[in-house]
Amino acid sequence: MEEDTDFRIRFSSLCFITDHVGFHGTIKSSPSDFVVIEIDEQGQLVNKATDEPIYEISKVLPETNNFAKKPKLGFQNISFEERSNQKVSTLVPCSDDDKNHQCGSEKEDTINDGTSGAEEGKVCALGSLLDERTNELLNQFACDIKEKWNFKSELTGPSPEFSLGRILDKNQRAILHSAVRQKFPFLITVGKNSEIVVKPNLEYKELCHLVSEEEAFDFFKYLDAKKENSKFTFKPDTNKDHRKAVHHFINKKFGNLVETKSFSEAKYNAGNPNIVITVRFREKAYKHRKRSVECQERKVIYTAFTLRKENLEMFEAVGVLAVKLGVIPSDFSYAGLKDKKAITYQAMVVRKVTPERLKDIEKEIEKKRMNVFNIRSVNDSLRLGQLKGNHFDIVIRNLKNQINDSANLRERILEAIENVKNKGFVNYYGPQRFGMGRKVHTDQIGLALLKSEMGKAVKLFLTPEDLDDPVNRAKKYFLQTEDAKGTLSLMPEFKVRERALLESLHRFGMTEEGCIQAWFSFPHSMRIFYIHAYSSKVWNEAVSYRLATYGSRVVEGDLVCLDEDGDDEHFPNNKVHLVTEEEESANTYAIHQKNF
């Protein structure tokens, strides 16, 4: 097989178990010379037709319902009395008069504990979905807005914004939207192509002109939580004209969602007729909310299928499928990566897509050298490593003897086969793991990421090959100019990963922080792929060093696999044994039992 010089050096320097002369040959002359078929956990080849029904219509939900937003974080509604005792936020100080005030919200809608479970959930959501730096910047942005309002200064010019970055998972976006608004009701969140942007809530400021800031703070928390059968009560108000202004504001801004009524306070005093304004959600809003929650509680759709692809990188294949199905790449799960220059078969599962919808795109994706079959409903996604192995059909062409080897070629080949049968071989990670034939290898990108050299990793990823095509012209332009916006206009639509990275760079810039955000535009499975590539290089070199040092002997301190025919493949540690000095002396174990 044609290999670049770097790879030839890299693999010729590795140490092997035997010193067999070997022979020359070429693999992967064409994709059909290298066929990879995944073996599932039941030991079945995934290219075989399954006996299961392709899909069961009665068990599949309508696809449109699968995109209902995930319920909010379960923030409980609380009365003004309970809320004022909670120190909801250091940004909204409570006066002693407020804390001592009693109000008429119903008991079942209140929280009596000093710290609500909702508040803990909110902090947890922001902490888990945002990195520490973004969290700090969000808090600083909130403080700046509050400070300007507290000093009665107007926000001049365009409304200030703060971006939380792109969140590809739709459910995570819904949780983050709610968490931000619950913690900072004086802010609003807006979605832009999977990006969440935070802005000042001008309606909050307007309400603060009519009621106390604490009331406004709690009202917007109540409004966002949408807790069914809950009510919100403002402080008692003796001024009829003022109450009328509050009624008018709420009905004008939120009349399609809530309704307001005035009631005499429970402790009625004829000489001082305090009236309170109570807000509750309209009945149609309840019904809409209930339907949304019911949709979310219903089982999420998972559709399993076998993907056949030819001469196509796996991430590119997933990107094409995601565009055709209207989902994102992280909605796909798989047990392992497969070669590009090959015909490969592998099991996949996609979320939020019905089997019928997947069958609809069969003809379209054939043009991209892909096929899907064995389509069926399942209960969960796949995990990396959830397979027994892979079956390979490999054609070796252009066979010839090594230089200065006059032996019969057929005999050399048979000797090599016997060597593998009797002594095994070291299963090194091969050139395809590292992006063979490319200027930049995947392990180089992985090393840059591990060293937190994010800008270098971005430039390595966008390094062009020596080809004159639209993709490489766009990459070349970027390296020359670092103009992400201009490069986006040149980059073809089908290069999903490159475009996602460029969109983030356009938003955040080529700063260190901007490059970090750009890498987070990729699904986790892709980000970790480059780290794994560098780990694979380290593994290759470590195993080679071990063989060069100790040869094929099993020595003290080695780990060996016992009972290889055992059924407990999910718990391999039960079969691993640490070789002792006595066992080394007695040659108890063979090299094929060695666990690398």
C-alpha positions in Angstrom: 0.0 0.0 0.0 1.2 3.5 -0.8 2.4 5.2 2.4 3.9 8.5 3.1 7.5 8.6 4.4 6.5 9.5 8.0 4.3 6.5 8.2 6.9 4.2 6.7 9.4 5.3 9.3 6.8 5.1 12.1 5.8 1.5 11.4 9.1 0.1 10.2 10.6 1.2 13.6 8.1 -0.9 15.6 9.2 -4.2 17.0 7.4 -7.5 16.1 7.1 -10.9 17.7 8.9 -12.9 15.0 11.8 -12.1 12.7 10.1 -13.8 9.7 11.4 -12.3 6.4 7.8 -11.6 5.2 6.9 -10.4 1.7 5.7 -7.3 -0.1 2.1 -6.6 -1.0 -0.5 -3.8 -1.5 -3.7 -3.5 0.5 -6.6 -1.1 -0.1 -5.9 -0.7 -3.8 -9.6 0.0 -3.9 -12.3 0.1 -1.2 -13.6 -3.3 -2.2 -10.3 -4.8 -1.3 -10.9 -4.1 2.4 -14.3 -5.1 3.8 -15.0 -4.6 7.5 -18.1 -6.1 9.1 -18.8 -5.4 12.7 -19.6 -8.3 15.0 -22.3 -7.5 17.6 -22.4 -8.6 21.2 -24.4 -11.7 20.3 -21.6 -12.7 17.9 -23.6 -12.0 14.8 -22.3 -10.2 11.7 -24.3 -6.9 11.4 -24.6 -7.2 7.6 -26.9 -10.2 8.0 -30.6 -9.5 7.8 -32.2 -9.5 11.2 -35.2 -11.6 12.1 -36.8 -8.7 14.0 -39.6 -6.8 12.3 -38.3 -3.7 10.6 -40.5 -1.5 12.6 -43.7 -1.7 14.6 -46.0 1.2 13.7 -48.1 0.8 16.9 -45.1 1.3 19.1 -43.7 4.4 17.4 -44.7 7.9 18.5 -45.5 10.6 15.9 -42.1 12.1 15.1 -43.3 15.7 15.5 -43.9 15.2 19.2 -40.4 14.2 19.9 -39.2 17.7 19.7 -41.3 19.0 22.6 -39.1 20.9 24.9 -37.8 19.1 28.0 -39.7 20.2 31.1 -38.1 22.9 33.1 -35.9 21.9 36.0 -38.9 21.6 38.3 -38.5 25.0 40.0 -41.3 25.1 42.6 -43.6 28.1 42.9 -43.5 29.9 46.2 -45.5 32.6 47.9 -44.0 36.1 48.3 -43.6 35.4 52.0 -41.6 32.2 51.5 -39.6 33.7 48.7 -38.5 36.7 50.7 -37.0 34.5 53.3 -34.8 32.6 50.9 -32.1 35.1 49.9 -32.8 34.2 46.3 -29.9 36.1 44.9 -27.2 38.4 46.2 -28.0 40.7 43.3 -31.5 41.4 44.8 -31.2 42.4 48.4 -34.3 42.1 50.6 -35.4 44.7 53.1 -36.5 43.8 56.6 -40.0 45.0 55.8 -40.2 42.6 52.9 -39.0 39.7 55.0 -41.6 40.3 57.6 -44.4 40.7 55.1 -47.2 38.0 55.0 -49.0 37.2 51.7 -51.8 35.0 50.6 -50.3 32.4 48.2 -51.6 28.9 48.8 -49.7 26.6 51.2 -49.4 23.7 48.8 -47.5 25.9 46.3 -44.8 27.0 48.8 -41.5 25.7 49.9 -40.8 25.8 53.6 -37.1 24.8 53.5 -34.6 27.6 53.4 -33.0 26.3 50.2 -35.2 24.9 47.5 -34.4 21.7 45.5 -35.0 23.9 42.4 -32.3 26.3 43.4 -29.8 23.4 43.8 -30.9 22.0 40.5 -30.4 25.4 38.8 -26.8 25.7 40.2 -26.1 22.1 39.2 -27.4 22.7 35.6 -25.3 25.8 35.1 -22.3 24.1 36.6 -22.6 21.0 34.5 -23.5 22.6 31.2 -21.1 25.6 31.3 -17.4 25.6 32.0 -16.1 27.6 34.9 -14.9 30.5 32.8 -18.2 30.9 31.0 -20.0 30.7 34.4 -17.9 33.5 35.8 -18.4 35.7 32.7 -22.2 35.1 32.9 -22.2 36.2 36.5 -20.2 39.3 35.7 -22.5 40.2 32.8 -25.5 39.9 35.2 -23.8 42.0 37.8 -22.9 44.7 35.2 -26.6 44.9 34.0 -27.9 45.1 37.6 -25.3 47.8 38.5 -26.4 50.0 35.6 -30.0 49.6 36.5 -29.4 50.2 40.2 -27.6 53.5 39.3 -30.6 54.4 37.1 -28.4 54.6 34.1 -29.9 53.8 30.8 -28.5 51.1 28.4 -27.4 53.2 25.5 -26.8 51.9 22.0 -27.5 48.3 21.0 -28.7 46.0 23.8 -25.6 44.3 25.4 -25.3 40.5 24.8 -23.4 37.6 26.2 -23.0 34.3 24.3 -23.0 31.0 26.2 -21.7 29.3 23.0 -23.3 26.6 20.9 -25.2 23.8 22.7 -25.9 21.1 20.1 -28.2 18.9 22.3 -31.7 20.3 22.2 -32.7 19.1 25.7 -29.5 20.6 27.2 -30.4 23.9 25.5 -33.9 23.8 27.1 -32.5 23.2 30.5 -29.9 25.9 30.1 -32.4 28.5 28.9 -34.5 27.8 32.0 -31.6 27.7 34.5 -30.3 31.1 33.4 -33.7 32.7 33.5 -34.5 31.2 36.9 -31.2 32.4 38.4 -31.3 35.8 36.7 -35.0 36.7 36.0 -33.8 40.2 34.9 -32.1 38.5 31.9 -33.6 36.8 28.9 -32.1 34.0 26.7 -32.4 33.8 22.9 -31.6 30.9 20.7 -29.6 31.4 17.4 -28.6 28.3 15.4 -27.9 26.2 18.6 -26.2 29.2 20.2 -27.7 30.7 23.4 -27.4 34.5 23.8 -28.2 36.3 27.0 -29.6 39.8 27.0 -31.2 42.2 29.6 -34.9 41.7 30.2 -36.4 45.1 29.5 -39.9 44.0 30.6 -38.4 43.2 34.0 -37.0 46.7 34.3 -40.4 48.2 33.2 -42.2 46.2 35.9 -39.7 47.5 38.5 -41.2 50.9 37.9 -44.6 49.6 39.1 -43.6 47.1 41.9 -40.6 46.5 44.1 -37.6 44.8 42.5 -38.0 41.8 44.7 -41.6 41.3 43.5 -40.5 41.7 39.9 -37.7 39.2 40.5 -40.0 36.6 41.9 -42.8 37.2 39.3 -40.5 36.4 36.4 -39.2 33.3 38.2 -42.8 32.2 38.6 -43.6 33.0 35.0 -40.7 31.0 33.6 -41.3 27.9 35.9 -44.9 27.5 34.6 -45.8 25.3 37.6 -49.3 24.0 37.0 -52.1 25.1 39.4 -49.8 27.7 41.0 -50.5 31.3 41.7 -48.4 34.4 42.3 -49.5 37.2 44.7 -48.1 40.7 44.7 -47.9 42.8 47.9 -51.1 44.4 49.2 -51.9 47.7 47.5 -54.4 50.3 48.6 -54.0 52.5 45.5 -56.6 51.6 43.0 -54.9 53.5 40.1 -51.7 51.8 40.8 -53.3 48.3 40.9 -54.9 49.2 37.5 -51.5 50.0 36.0 -50.1 46.6 37.3 -53.1 44.8 35.8 -52.7 46.6 32.5 -49.0 45.9 32.3 -49.3 42.1 33.0 -52.2 41.6 30.7 -50.6 43.6 27.9 -47.3 41.7 28.1 -48.4 38.2 29.2 -52.1 38.2 28.7 -52.0 35.1 26.4 -50.4 33.2 29.2 -51.8 34.5 32.5 -54.7 36.3 34.0 -54.9 38.7 36.9 -57.6 39.4 39.6 -57.7 41.6 42.7 -58.9 40.2 46.0 -59.3 41.6 49.5 -56.5 40.5 51.8 -57.4 37.7 54.1 -56.9 40.0 57.2 -59.5 42.4 56.0 -59.7 45.8 57.8 -62.5 48.0 56.8 -60.6 51.1 57.7 -57.6 50.0 55.6 -58.9 47.8 52.7 -55.7 46.2 51.4 -56.2 44.6 48.0 -53.8 42.1 46.5 -53.3 41.2 42.9 -53.1 37.5 42.2 -51.8 36.0 38.9 -52.5 32.5 37.6 -52.0 30.7 34.3 -54.8 30.6 31.9 -56.5 27.2 31.5 -55.5 26.8 27.9 -51.9 27.4 29.0 -52.3 24.6 31.5 -53.5 22.2 28.8 -50.7 23.1 26.5 -48.2 22.7 29.2 -49.7 19.3 30.2 -49.6 18.1 26.7 -45.9 19.1 26.4 -45.0 17.3 29.6 -46.9 14.2 28.6 -45.1 14.2 25.2 -41.8 14.5 27.0 -42.6 11.7 29.4 -43.4 9.3 26.6 -40.6 7.1 25.5 -37.9 8.7 23.4 -37.6 7.2 20.0 -34.4 5.2 19.2 -34.1 3.6 15.8 -31.3 1.1 15.2 -29.9 0.3 11.7 -26.9 -1.1 9.9 -24.9 1.4 8.0 -23.0 0.4 4.9 -20.6 3.0 3.6 -17.9 2.9 0.9 -14.8 5.1 0.7 -16.4 7.5 3.2 -15.1 8.8 6.5 -17.4 7.8 9.4 -17.9 11.3 10.8 -18.7 12.6 7.3 -21.3 9.8 6.9 -22.9 10.8 10.2 -22.9 14.4 9.1 -24.7 13.6 5.9 -27.3 11.5 7.7 -27.9 14.2 10.3 -28.6 16.8 7.6 -31.0 14.5 5.8 -32.9 13.5 9.0 -32.9 17.0 10.6 -31.0 16.0 13.7 -27.5 16.7 15.0 -24.5 14.4 14.8 -24.5 13.7 18.6 -27.9 12.1 18.1 -26.1 9.1 16.5 -24.4 6.4 18.6 -22.2 3.6 17.5 -19.9 0.9 18.9 -16.7 1.9 17.1 -15.1 3.8 14.2 -14.5 2.3 10.8 -12.0 2.8 8.0 -12.5 5.3 5.3 -10.9 3.5 2.3 -13.0 0.4 2.7 -16.5 -1.0 2.5 -17.7 -1.1 6.1 -20.8 -2.4 7.9 -21.6 -1.2 11.4 -24.5 -1.0 13.8 -25.9 2.5 14.6 -28.7 4.0 16.6 -30.2 7.4 16.0 -32.4 9.3 18.5 -35.6 11.2 17.7 -36.1 9.6 14.2 -38.7 7.1 13.4 -37.9 4.0 11.4 -40.3 5.3 8.7 -38.4 8.5 8.5 -35.1 6.7 8.1 -36.5 4.5 5.3 -37.6 7.7 3.5 -34.0 8.7 2.9 -32.7 5.4 1.6 -32.6 6.5 -2.1 -31.1 9.9 -1.3 -28.1 8.6 0.6 -27.2 6.0 -2.1 -25.7 8.8 -4.1 -23.3 9.3 -1.2 -22.2 5.7 -1.3 -24.3 4.8 1.8 -27.0 2.3 2.5 -29.1 1.6 5.6 -31.0 -1.6 6.4 -32.1 -3.8 9.3 -34.1 -0.7 10.4 -36.0 -1.3 13.7 -37.1 0.3 16.9 -34.9 -0.2 20.0 -34.9 1.0 23.6 -31.6 2.7 24.0 -28.5 4.1 22.2 -25.2 2.3 21.6 -22.0 2.7 23.6 -18.4 2.8 22.3 -17.0 -0.7 22.7 -20.4 -2.4 22.6 -19.3 -5.1 20.2 -17.4 -8.4 20.1 -15.1 -7.4 17.3 -14.8 -6.9 13.5 -14.6 -9.4 10.7 -12.1 -8.5 7.9 -12.0 -9.6 4.2 -8.7 -8.3 2.9 -7.3 -8.6 -0.6 -3.5 -8.3 -0.9 -2.3 -7.4 -4.4 1.0 -7.0 -6.2 2.7 -9.8 -4.2 6.5 -10.1 -4.4 9.5 -11.2 -2.4 11.5 -8.9 -0.2 14.7 -7.5 -1.8 17.5 -10.2 -1.9 15.0 -13.0 -1.0 15.3 -15.8 -3.6 12.8 -18.1 -1.8 9.6 -19.3 -3.5 7.0 -16.6 -3.0 4.2 -19.1 -2.3 6.3 -20.8 0.5 7.1 -17.4 2.1 3.4 -16.6 2.2 2.5 -20.0 3.7 5.3 -19.5 6.3 3.9 -16.1 7.3 0.4 -17.6 7.7 1.8 -20.4 10.0 3.7 -17.8 12.0 0.5 -15.9 12.7 -1.4 -19.1 13.5 1.2 -20.4 16.0 2.6 -17.2 17.5 0.0 -14.6 16.9 0.8 -11.0 16.2 0.9 -7.7 17.9 -2.3 -5.9 17.0 -0.7 -2.4 16.5 -3.0 0.5 15.6 -2.5 0.8 11.9 -1.9 3.9 9.6 -5.6 4.5 9.1 -5.9 5.3 12.8 -3.6 8.3 12.3 -5.0 9.6 9.0 -2.5 8.0 6.7 -1.7 10.0 3.6 -2.6 13.3 5.1 -0.3 16.2 5.9 -1.5 16.4 9.5 -2.0 13.2 11.4 -4.8 12.8 14.0 -2.4 12.1 16.8 -0.7 15.4 16.2 -4.1 17.2 16.8 -4.6 15.0 19.9 -1.3 16.0 21.3 -2.0 19.7 20.7 -5.4 19.3 22.6 -3.7 17.5 25.5 -1.2 20.4 25.8 -4.1 22.9 25.7 -2.6 24.4 22.5 -6.1 25.1 21.1 -5.1 27.6 18.4 -2.5 25.1 17.1 -5.1 22.3 17.1 -7.5 24.5 15.1 -4.9 25.2 12.5 -3.8 21.6 12.3 -7.4 20.6 11.7 -7.8 23.1 8.9 -4.5 22.4 7.2 -5.1 21.8 3.5 -3.8 18.9 1.4 -1.9 19.4 -1.9 -5.1 19.3 -3.9 -6.9 22.0 -5.8 -10.5 21.6 -4.8 -13.1 23.8 -3.0 -12.4 22.3 0.4 -8.6 22.7 0.3 -8.9 26.1 -1.3 -11.0 27.2 1.7 -8.6 25.7 4.2 -5.7 27.4 2.5 -7.5 30.8 2.6 -8.1 30.4 6.3 -4.5 29.6 7.1 -3.4 32.7 5.1 -6.0 35.1 6.6 -7.6 33.6 9.7 -10.8 35.0 8.2 -13.4 32.6 9.5 -16.4 34.4 7.9 -14.7 34.5 4.5 -13.7 30.9 4.8 -17.3 29.9 5.6 -18.4 31.4 2.3 -15.9 29.2 0.5 -16.4 25.9 2.5 -18.8 23.5 0.8 -22.0 22.8 2.8 -21.3 19.0 3.1 -18.2 19.7 5.2 -20.3 19.8 8.4 -17.5 19.6 10.9 -15.4 22.3 9.3 -18.3 24.6 9.0 -19.3 24.1 12.6 -15.8 25.0 13.7 -15.6 28.1 11.4 -19.0 29.3 12.7 -17.7 29.3 16.2 -14.5 31.0 15.3 -16.5 33.7 13.5 -18.5 34.2 16.7 -15.7 34.0 19.2 -12.6 34.9 17.3 -9.2 33.2 17.0 -8.4 33.9 20.6 -7.5 31.0 23.0 -11.0 31.2 24.4 -12.5 31.4 20.9 -10.6 28.2 19.8 -11.8 26.4 22.9 -15.4 27.3 22.1 -14.8 26.2 18.5 -13.7 22.7 19.6 -16.8 22.5 21.8 -18.9 22.9 18.6 -17.9 19.2 17.8 -19.7 16.3 19.4 -17.9 14.7 22.3 -17.2 11.5 20.3 -15.3 13.5 17.7 -13.3 15.6 20.2 -12.2 12.4 22.1 -11.3 10.7 18.8 -8.2 12.9 18.5 -7.2 12.2 22.1 -7.6 8.5 21.5 -5.4 8.8 18.4 -2.5 10.1 20.4 -3.2 7.4 23.1 -2.9 4.8 20.2 0.5 6.2 19.2 1.7 5.9 22.8 0.4 2.3 23.0 2.2 1.4 19.8 5.5 2.7 21.1 5.1 1.2 24.6 4.3 -2.3 23.2 7.2 -2.0 20.8 9.6 -1.0 23.6 8.4 -3.9 25.7 9.1 -6.4 22.9 12.5 -4.9 22.1 13.4 -5.1 25.8 12.1 -8.6 26.8 11.3 -10.3 23.4 8.6 -12.8 23.4 9.3 -14.1 27.0 6.6 -13.6 29.6 8.4 -12.0 32.6 7.6 -11.0 36.2 5.2 -8.1 36.3 3.5 -8.9 33.0 -0.3 -9.2 32.9 -1.7 -12.3 31.3 -5.2 -13.3 30.4 -6.6 -16.5 31.9 -9.5 -18.6 30.8 -9.9 -17.0 27.5 -12.9 -19.1 26.7 -14.8 -17.8 29.7 -18.3 -16.2 29.2 -17.6 -13.1 31.4 -16.4 -10.8 28.6 -17.9 -7.8 30.3 -15.6 -8.2 33.3 -12.2 -9.0 31.8 -10.4 -8.1 35.1 -11.6 -11.4 36.5 -9.3 -13.1 33.9 -6.2 -10.9 34.3 -3.3 -12.3 36.4 0.0 -10.6 37.5 3.0 -12.9 36.6 5.2 -13.8 39.5 9.0 -14.4 39.6 8.4 -18.2 40.0 6.0 -18.3 37.0 8.6 -16.5 34.9 11.3 -19.0 35.8 8.9 -21.9 35.0 7.8 -20.4 31.7 4.2 -20.9 32.9 2.7 -18.6 30.3 3.1 -18.0 26.6 3.3 -14.6 24.8 -0.1 -15.0 23.3 -1.6 -14.8 26.8 0.2 -11.5 27.4 -2.2 -8.6 28.0 -0.9 -5.5 26.3 
